[in-house]
Amino acid sequence: MDQETSPITIQNDLQLLLFMRLWTSRGELALSTVRDFVNKSASRKIELPDIPNRNLKSELSEMKDNLAILLRRLE
């Protein structure tokens, strides 16, 4: 298989290896925090702080879109 069509694995891609290390060490905590916050905010609006040169809502939306794409590619 050529590099363009062969599966990406932790053996051949540093970004996947780093992501997997991050997710396995902190992913469960992140998921639990998000899940708890979703439940806590069920009937309330959320106001994000202003951070210069950042748009947190846009960043979270981009994260959602990219995770959806990655989920479709997982074997």
N, C-alpha and C positions, 0 to 999 in steps of 0.2 A: 504494500500500500504506500502511496506517496504521502507526503507530510500534510497535504491539503485535505485528504479524505480519511486519514487514519485517526482513530479515537485519541482524544487528549486524555492523558493519565498523569498521575502524580510522578511517574517515572520520566515523562518526557516534557513536562510543562511546569516551570517554576511557579507561575501564578496560581495554578490549581493546587500545587503543594502548599503554598503559603495560605491560600484560602482555606484549605482543609485543616491546616494546623490552627488557624484562627477559629474556625467554626468548631472544631472538636474541643478546643480549650475554652471558648467563650460563647459559642452558639446557643447552647442550651440555656444559659443565663439570659442572653439577648432575647430568645424566643419566649421564655417565661416572663420577662419584663414586659415585652410587647403584649403578650396575651393578657396579663394582669391589667395593663393600662387600657387595653381595649374594653375589658369588662368594667373598669372603673369609670370610663368616660362614655359609657353607653348612651346616656341621654344628655350629654353636655357638649358644648363646643370646646375646642382646644385653641388657645392662643399661644403661638410660638414666639420666643424672644427674637428680637431683631439682632442679627449678627452682621456686622459690616462685611460687605462683599459676598454675602452668602444668601441663598434662598432655600431655607430648610424644606419648605413644602415641595418645591421643585426637585430638590435632591431626593427626597423620599419617594416622589412620584417616579423619578428616573430609576431608583433602586427597585421599585415594584415592577416596572416594565422590564428591566434587565433580569430580575429573578424569574419572571414569567418565561422569558426566552430561554434561560438556562434550564429551567425545569422541563421544558419541552425537549431539550437535547439530552437529558439524562437517560442512560440506559437502565 
